[in-house]
Amino acid sequence: MAKELKDLTKRSVNYSQWYNELVVKADLAEQSAVRGCMVIKPYGYAIWEKMQRELDRMFKDTGVQNAYFPLLIPKSYLCREAEHVEGFAKECAIVTHYRLKNDPNGNGVIVDPEARLEEELIVRPTSETIIWGTFKNWIHSYRDLPLLINQWANVMRWEMRTRMFLRTSEFLWQEGHCAHATAEESEARTVQMINLYADFAEKMMAMPVIKGVKSANERFAGAVNTYTIEAMMQDGKALQSGTSHNLGQNFAKAFDVTFVNKENKPEYVWANSWGVSTRLMGALIMIHSDDNGLVLPPRLAPIQVVIVPIYKNDEQREKITDHVKPLLLKLKELGISVKYDDADNRRPGFKFADYELKGVPVRLGIGVRDIDNGTVEIMRRDTLEKHDAPLDNIEEYIKNLLEEIQENIYRKALKHREEMTRTVETYDEFKKEIEKGGFILAHWDGTPETEDKIKEETKATIRCIPLEGDKTEGKCMVTGKPSAQRVIFARNY
Amino acid sequence: MAKELKDLTKRSVNYSQWYNELVVKADLAEQSAVRGCMVIKPYGYAIWEKMQRELDRMFKDTGVQNAYFPLLIPKSYLCREAEHVEGFAKECAIVTHYRLKNDPNGNGVIVDPEARLEEELIVRPTSETIIWGTFKNWIHSYRDLPLLINQWANVMRWEMRTRMFLRTSEFLWQEGHCAHATAEESEARTVQMINLYADFAEKMMAMPVIKGVKSANERFAGAVNTYTIEAMMQDGKALQSGTSHNLGQNFAKAFDVTFVNKENKPEYVWANSWGVSTRLMGALIMIHSDDNGLVLPPRLAPIQVVIVPIYKNDEQREKITDHVKPLLLKLKELGISVKYDDADNRRPGFKFADYELKGVPVRLGIGVRDIDNGTVEIMRRDTLEKHDAPLDNIEEYIKNLLEEIQENIYRKALKHREEMTRTVETYDEFKKEIEKGGFILAHWDGTPETEDKIKEETKATIRCIPLEGDKTEGKCMVTGKPSAQRVIFARNY
């Protein structure tokens, strides 16, 4: 068994350490020389690219167009919307100078004090301000609306405690920014995008999510309303996986963006913004993987099938290679990404362990005896089950197996979430249950004060007010005041 | 005729102004609130995305993998390679602080002086330093080589004089970074990539380029050798369109990156890097467009065919729409991007001018009389020629027409470049010819001093020492010293 694999901490021993090690050992990412920033390695980036490509296609199908706005935002722009700057001021990377020079004292290169910017520039933590500053020139009449824009970009939030993919100072994301002529249209787009994210999470990532609305405490800085998708990790902690914000007219007012409506009257534009980030990589890793390494959903796996020849000499290797070639072609024709690994510097056992660690959904092993028997050994990564199968028409079998794995890991994650979701009546019960992790459904009086108290006493936050499910009224478990419906509490990443 | 079009400055009047106006009027990009940074608008970004997709495919076909490295580079990293920091120090955006706070004097939000970084961070102007700092951990044995990495990213160079797409403080690009076990392999990859860029420029952009080597003066900071592709714009100025740098062992030495070779001995790794940027957009706009607006090569046009119905009432519009529907389907089946514009808030004449301005390669106009005649009016953007054609099987005709346009604009640009390329014998002759623009082939003694003198006296630089063509020896036009071959001079963007 490969050294890397033997060394992987078990989830039951230390889930957090298991995650950190897995990210590195599976070659997804590593810490960089810059505090809180990571390097996304080729294998990790290949997964992100698959996510990007599918999300981009889904966005465009709804009429969204891509564009690109500046990385640096003038400080005065960030300050235009009061809540917005309040939310981001404490975690900004700030550009103050534009030139280095040789130190007159001979100590290498220093910042040139004469090259100080008149106005400091903020490395974008998000782009509402620069985009609405630009939209002012793009929007004049109701005929210019809706304006449906997305950008793929890097952003920076100077986080104090970082974890690869989950919370990094720089991360990659997409941010959609839409402008509408009516409040209703903007709300409909906000909901449409959270539904799109939920579809993506469930169909591509095999990750069940709960759609809901954020409480005021957890709302985006500058939003009227924030929708979220929340997923349940194996350790019972929740992970916010995507958000869509109804911004009302806040940014239109801050940047004076008006349009002439059909009645020929000026009106402020209605806005929403929505985003998912490389944080989804963290969710993907945590939700399916096991003590042997990554488990990837076939629809996002860079390598869907690996074929490992088992040989004792070059002659055997060649014989197997010739035998396997037609299968490689057939799999590629079916659009399946396949790797044939006949490298002679690693033994098959090492390769097996490595591809398990990397989460390749299906592995085929084939030796000379298999050729004589017309069979091949198939291992599926999700269950680690192995069996022999006839090589004839194996491509169709594999195609179906990939679909089955995709569905199976979704079902498994859903079953886990359901087992981890409980309803409580009293605050005492809540305090006991929250210790076991999971989603706890409870009544809440709707006030930030009560939410703060619960957070302080239990470290649990309201993940969302779910859109679907039980809508029965009740009484707040803490204050006894009226509650419109149960909300979802959890400890979270 | 549309107002926007009427207002476009003619190339013969002011080429530079024509370019600036065209970028804005064709909805490609606009200046942002941040000095020297542009907003890339959806129509411009759609062209860039087409470039990206094709380049990415071409890179991957040669074994390159994508990854992502941090935006911010520690100052000490940038300083490790002496020539490199010398080349970039004067145009760096520098992050010095990581937090804003409320001004105690009540003047809004200020940079928190207590949140000063111990070490300043540079917004990457290019990523050799952070990448070679990372490669140190990735490369141990010859078995880890070659390592073929690319990243799609934004970079910043604090330029004093900016022009949209051609020279902006922030720009988008790809930067490839390869590590090899031998000098020969690294040189071969450096040349392979400049050839790839030349293929891309010629096949996709319909832009003929000259491949060559840069003189020492024009070499990348830290490179042993820089290859370039140079294109000739309509005004007789050259535009450097892509570069590939053989970095020797400079960065491996600066970051102490060694590998154990096949003889089991430690050796520094050999490096190259190569990139193209949104500057290619500037080249694309300038090389083909005319006084009516953009001329786009069909292979990069976001909309390849536009169909404009000509109607007097809703009944006619519906009739035309029904008639056109099957054609839309057939074009889409052929992989042709088509837009049917039946918007009723703009007259056909306005639409025609607008799509000319936007460079849509083929326009079809169809009215009720055309339906009766079974014909359609076709306009090709490159020649502005119009004629009627039978609607039957028009999709095949259009497909071929798009190919013909692609070839025609390439031929036209090549003819222009050939007409603008002259050979001179004496420096007097050179001074006269350079005033007329174009590429001037002349003998040069190979010294930076002579190149500097020529630049100072004529504003012309050596664009490259061409790889192909005449290799006859001669004598330098300025000093009379020996010259190995003629080199290419031009004034340039």
Interface residues (C-beta under 8 A of the other chain):
Chain A: E30 S32 A33 V34 C37 M38 V39 I40 K41 P42 Y45 A46 E49 Q65 N66 A67 Y68 F69 P70 L71 L72 I73 P74 K75 Y77 L78 C79 V85 A89 K90 E91 C92 A93 I94 V95 T96 H97 Y98 R99 L100 K101 G108 V109 V111 E120 L121 I122 V123 I130 G133 T134 N137 R143 I149 A153 N154 M156 W158 E170 L172 N345
Chain B: E30 S32 A33 V34 C37 M38 V39 I40 K41 P42 Y45 A46 E49 Q65 N66 A67 Y68 F69 P70 L71 L72 I73 P74 K75 Y77 L78 C79 V85 A89 K90 E91 C92 A93 I94 V95 T96 H97 Y98 R99 L100 K101 G108 V109 V111 E120 L121 I122 V123 I130 G133 T134 N137 R143 I149 A153 N154 M156 W158 E170 L172 N345
